[in-house]
Amino acid sequence: MKHSSNEALLARKAAATPRGVGVMGNFFADRAQNAELWDVEGRRYIDFAGGIAVLNTGHRHPKVLAAVQAQLERFTHTCYQIVPYESYIALAEKLNEITPGSHAKKTAFFSTGAEAVENAIKIARAATGRSGVIAFGGAFHGRSLYAVALTGKVAPYKNAFGPMPAEVYHVPFPSDAESLAEARKGVERLFKYDIEPSRVAAFIFEPVQGEGGFNIIHPEAVRWIRELCNQHGILMVADEVQTGFGRTGKLFAMGHYESQGITPDLMTSAKSMAAGLNLSAVTGRAEVMDAPAPGGLGGTYAGNPLAVAAAHAVIDVMRDEKLPERGQQLGDQLQTRLRSLQARVPQLADVRGQGAMVAAEFRHADGRPDADFTKAVQARALAQGLILLTCGMDGNVLRFLFPLTIEQPVFGEALVMLETALTAT
């Protein structure tokens, strides 16, 4: 099949699609394998974006392809709510088993991360009879209207889309002892000025903020949220849409706190769950998950059988190839390389990460965020063939979302490209 050029496709895109769908690349994908991608003109790229954290098992993992192909030959859709199928139940059983906590759990499937977040809040409201929700500044929970209300960043996600749904409240994100104190004060003020705790249904948070800048929550903050929720009958909701499926060195980021007896009441997952097919989930305490009445949850495509088949394969690959552990090793290598460059790249103010969820933050000498330098490094890397994403409230953070299956030589090649982009900029 003969493909159009990138230039021709860019012109067609501008004419046919709206500007509100922001697109980073000026090239178009033709094929991909594991951590590598080729555009329609045959140029090769190393993919450190992973479709925004969707490809922890890489492009076209053979076990995922085989599972989807096998399901494709049986049936593609019935709508689980009309004619159910065993694979949905079996995947729910797996998630109930592998997610943090030994308590009785149930799982419902949806199509996107935002959909999982919105349904988690619906479940929390049904279970508690309350309406208020607390989230963190800098959070990203999706682009649908309620999810974007929970998102703690105005531009570009909330611009021109108001008014936002009511009874959503934000407090500072606690990444260190100082910001934890601010978060505590924020909640105290919230309960004093805006809403009594007996009307709060849920406290939702990302264990590591994604769009917010790969900010890792302070470990003591997780305990504080759990104790606060216990005290006031609020449900603790962990949004693991981006942190889930091996990205942080554990299968789920909340697994880092399980040994302390800290588990969420509800947890959302999506992105890398099905290796690029549309699937998300809400997993939670059985009695909480059963709160909505029959028909209150679901969706026409929710738990699509092809995506469910992919997710079964992803879970097997995560276990068999020890991908959370490999992610930790790769993340350690990347952090070591970045820190070795800080003396030569004074703008590189901070290197942080949990497992393979690694970020590099850039600032001016006076401490101001340096978004221009960040974009320049991203552009230089792309010119060499390395795809990177930016994030952060000020756009001054590079995030690294390579597949956990990336071959070591390809990973090494990418680190050379990254170093060149950093030092040349």
N, C-alpha and C positions, 0 to 999 in steps of 0.2 A: 504494500500500500504506500503510495507516494504522499508525503506529508507537506503541508504548507511550511513556509519559512517562519521563524519567530516574528519577523517584522510584519508579515502578512497577517499572522494570527493576532498580533497586538492591535492592528487596525480593526479587525473583525470584533475583537473583544470590546474595544472602545465604542463601537457602533451598536453592539448587541446587548451589553450587560451594564448595570448601573455602577456609578462611581462609589456607591456606599459599600460595595464588596471590595474592600481594599486588597490589592495583590502585591506581594513583595517582588516576585521574580518577573523579569522581562523576557523569559524564555518559557518553553512549553515542554512538558514531560512526554517522552515517547515510550521508554521502558525503564525498568529498575530491577536491581537484584541486591538484596541485603542492604548494605550501606551506600550503594552506588546507584546513580541515576543518570540517564542520558536524555538530552533534549532532542527535539525533532530535527535538528541539524547535525546530530551525532556528537555533540560535546558532552564530556563526562563530568559529573559532579560527585563529590562526597557529601552525603546527606547528614548533616548534624542538626536538622530540624525535625525529621521524622513525622512530617504532617502534623506538627505541633504535638509531640509526645505520643503519637498513635502507634509508632512502629518499633516498640521495644524488641520485638522478635524480627525486625528487619523487613525489607520488601520481599514478598513472595517466599516466605519460609516454606520449604517443601512439605512439611507435615501439615501446615495450615492449608496449603493448596490442595493436598490430597483429601483432607477432611471436607473442604468446601465442595470439591468435585464429587465426592461420594454422596453428599447431601443433594447436590444439584441433580443427580441422576434419580433421586427418589421423589422429592417435591421441594418447591421453592417458597410456598406461602399457603397458609390456610387461615391465618389469624388465630393465634393461640386461644383467644377468647371464644372462638367459634368451634374450631376442631383442634383440640390440644394435641401435643406430641411429647413423647418421653424425653427427648433430648433437652427440652426446656426444664423439666423437673430435675433431670440428672445434673444439669448445670447449676440450678438453684441449690441442690444438695451439696455440690462441690464448694460453692461460695459460702454456704452456711458453715462448712467444715474448715475452710482455709482462712477465712477472715478472722481478725483478732477476737478473742473471747471464747470461752467454752460454754456459754449460756445457750439456751434454745434460740434459734434464729430462723427467719424466713427471708426469702428473696423474691423481688418482683423485677421484671426486665422492661426496659424502655429502649429508646433509639439513640438519644444523645445525652451528653453530660448535663446540659441545661434542663432537659426533661427529667433526668434523675433528680436533680436538685429541687425542681419545682414539686415533684411528687414526694420527696422527702419532707418538704415543708407541709404539704397536704396531709401526709401521714401524721406528722407531729401535731398538727392542729386537731386532727380527728382524735388522736390519742389523749390529748391534754384538755381539749375544750377551750384552748386559748388561741390568741391570734398574733401576738408580737414575736418578732425574730431579731436576734442580735447577730451582727456579722462584724468583720474587721475592716478598717480602712486598708486600701491596697488589695483587697480580695478580688478574685475573679471567679464568678459562679455561672457565667453564661450570658447569652445575648437575648433570650426571650424576656418578656417584660418583667416578670417577677424576679427571674434570675439576675437581670441587669440591675434591678433595685437592690438586690443583695450585694452586687458588685460594688466595691469601694473605690471606684475610679470614674470620674465624670467623662473626660475626653479620652477616646472618642465614643465610649460605650453608651453614655446617657444623653449626649448632646442632641437637643431637639426632639427627644422622645418623651418628655414629661407630660403630665405629672406622673411620678412614680407611685406604685402601690403603697398604701399606708402601712404604718406600724412595722417598718424596717428601720433598725437603728445601728449605727456604726460606732465602734470604739477603736482606739489605736491598736495596731498590731504589735504584740509583745515578742520582739526578737532578742532582747537582752534584758538585764535586770532593770535598767532605767525605763525602757518602754513598757515592761511588765507593770511597773509602778503606775505609769500613765494609763495603762489599760484598766487596772484596778480602779483608779480614780474615775476613769470614763464610765465604768459600769455603775459606780456609786452615784455619780451625777445623773446618769440615765435613770436610775431607780428613784432619784430624788426629783428630777425635773420633768420626765417624760412618760414613764410607764412603771407601774408597780410590778415587782417580779412575779406576782401571782397571775399576771396576764401574758407572760412570756412563754411561748410554746417551745422555742428552740434557740440554741446558740450554735451557729454553723461556722466552721473554720477549715482552712487548708493547713495540714501539718507542715507543709512547705508551700509558701505562696508561689503560684506560677507566674501569671502576668504581672503580679506585684513586684517581682524582682528576685525570685528564688530565695525569699527570706525564710529562714528556718525558725519555726516557733521555739521560744525558750522552753526547755523541758519542764521547768517549774510552772510555766503557763498552762501546760496541758493538765497538770494536777489541779491548778487553780480553777480551770474551766469545769473539770469533773466535780470538784467539791462545790462550786457555785451551783452547778446544775442539780446536784444531789440535795443541796440545802433548800432550793426553791422549787423543786419538781419540774425543772426545765430539761428538755431532751438535748443531749450532746450529739451534734451531727458533724461527722468528719467527712469533708469533701475530698475524696481520694481520686477524683477524675484524672488528675495529672500525676499524682504521686504513686498511684497504684501500679501493680504488676511489674515489680522489680526495680523501679527507677531509683529508689532511695537506699538500696542495699538490703532491704527486706521485701517480701512479696507485697506488703502494704506498709505505708509509713507508720501507721498506728501500732504496728508490730514492735516498734522501738520502745513502746511504753507498756506493752502487755505484761512484761515481767514485774512491773510495779503495780499490777492489778488495775490499770487504767484502760478501759475500752469504751468506745462510743456506743450510744444507744442506736444510732442509725449511721450508715456509711454509704456514700455514693461512689460508684466506679464507672468508668467508661474508657475512652481513648484506646490504650493498648490492650484492653480486654479482648478484642476480636481482631487485632492486627490489621485494621483499616476498614473492616465492615462495621455497619452501624449497629452498635449495641451498648447499652448502659444498664446499670442495676442500682437498686436500693436494697441493702441488706441490713436487717436490724432485729432487735429483740422480738421474739415471736408474738408476744402479746401486743406490742406496739404496732407491728406490721399488720395485725389483724383488725386494727381499729376502723379503717374505712369499710363501708358497706360494700357488698358485691356490686361491681360496675363502677365503683369510685376510682379504680386504678385501671390502667391498661393503655391501649393504643393500637391502631390498625396494624402497624408494623412492629410493635413492641415484641422483642424476643424473636425476631425473624430467624427461621430455621438455618439459613446459611450462616448468619452471624453467630448463632449459637454453636454450630459445628466448628467454626473458627475458634471460638472461645475455649471449647473443650481442648482443641489442639494447643492453643497458647498455654493453657495451664499445664499440660503435659510437657511442653517444651521448657517452660520455666523451671519445672522440677528436674527433668532429665538432663538439661544442659546447665543446671545450676546458675541461671542467669542473674538472680539477685546478687549472688556472691561475685559473679564476674563483673556486674555493674559496679560493685564496690571497688574492685581492683582497677577497673578502667577509670573510675572517678578519681581514685587516689593518684593514678598516673597523670591525669589531666591537671589536678590541683598542684601537684609537685612541679609540673612543667610551667604552669602559670606563675607560681610563686618565684620560680627561678628567674623570671623575666621582670619582676617588679623593679629591680634596681635599674634596668635599662629602659623601662617604660613607666615614667613617674606618674602618668595618668591612671595607671592600674592601682586603684586605691584599696580594693578588697577582692579577695578570692574566697569563695565560700561554697559549701555544698554538703549534701548528705547522699552518700552513695554516688550514683551516676547523675544526680541532679545538681549540676555544678554551674556557678555563675561567676562572671568577672565584672566588677563595677568600676567605672571610670569617673574621675573627678579632676577639676582644676586644682592648682596648688593651694588656692584659698578654700577648698572644700566644696565649691559649687559643683553640681552635677555637670558632666561634660558629655552631653548627648551628641554633639558634633563629632567628637573623637570616636565615640562608639559607632556611629553610622559610617564613619570613614573606614574603621577597621572591618566592619561588616562588608562594605563595598569592596575593599581590597581582597578580602578573603574570597568573596564571590567571584572576583575577576580571575582568581587562581583556580576556582572550581570547588570551593568549600562553602556550603550553604549554612549560614548561621542566622539565628533569630535574636532580636533585641527584646527587652522587657523593662519593667521598673516604672515607678510613678513618674519619673523624669526622663525615661527613655535612655538611660545611661548604663544599662546592664546588658551584657551578652549572656545568653543561656545556651547550654550545650545539651542536645537531645539526640545523640547518636544511638543507633541500635545497640542493644546489649550483646548482640550476636556479631558485631563488627569484627572482621578479621584483623589480627594484630598488625600486619603490614599496612593495611589501609588506615588503621587508627594512627600509626606512626606517621604516615604520609600526611594525614590531616593535621597532626600536631606541628609538623614542619610548616605547612601552609599558614596555620594560625600564628606561629611565631614570626614568620615573615611579615604577615599583615600587621601584627602588633608593632614590630620594630621599625617597619618602613613607614608607618603612619606617624 
